[in-house]
Amino acid sequence: MNKRVAILISGSGSNMVALAQSMQGDHPARVCLVLSNDTQAGGLVKAQAMGIPTAVVDHRAFKGDRTAFEAELLKPLQAARPDLVALAGFMRVLSADFVAQFEGRMLNIHPSLLPKYKGLNTHARAIEAGDAEAGCTVHEVTAALDDGPILGQARVPILPGDTPERLAARILPLEHQLYPMVLRRVALGEGGLITLP
């Protein structure tokens, strides 16, 4: 029996596409829903083109009331009955109560080598700090922001003259490799840390 995976997005959905494309053949999971907080998210169109059910709960309609937004967000999620929830560029901070409902079953990909640079502007912060390398991390989601157990990391060197945009462009293809690898392992119930390259 394949695991059911709901993917939450806010933007173009490139990681969502990488995850969905990986879940074919003998893969132990399948996408059951792509859910966004933004009606204009480009990933919704991509998901629909792939035949994946989609839903939108626009956070702007709740005017900063996170409790009400999350209550509404839960409705399509619960209806889809996911075994796993994958955050893929979902740009809303989720409350501890929301996360607790998917404890041990929610993953996120973050564009830094956690525990460094939680939050936003990670590439710029790595460059400004003079770091030799940067990368991305797949981790289990817990109540604390970008703080759960690390399941996978990919690294790239920071080159002379790098800008945040150039660095992000080099890291993104690694995100598209790493996240599907980690998701497959989690869906199989396997442990261990995946590192790239």
Secondary structure, 3 states (H helix, E strand, C coil): CCEEEEEEECCCCHHHHHHHHHCCCCCCEEEEEEEECCCCCHHHHHHHHCCCCEEECCHHHHCCCHHHHHHHHHHHHHHHCCCEEEECCCCCCCCHHHHHCCCCCEEEEECCCCCCCCCCCHHHHHHHCCCCEEEEEEEECCCCCCCCCEEEEEEEECCCCCCHHHHHHHHHHHHHHHHHHHHHHHHCCCCCCEEEC
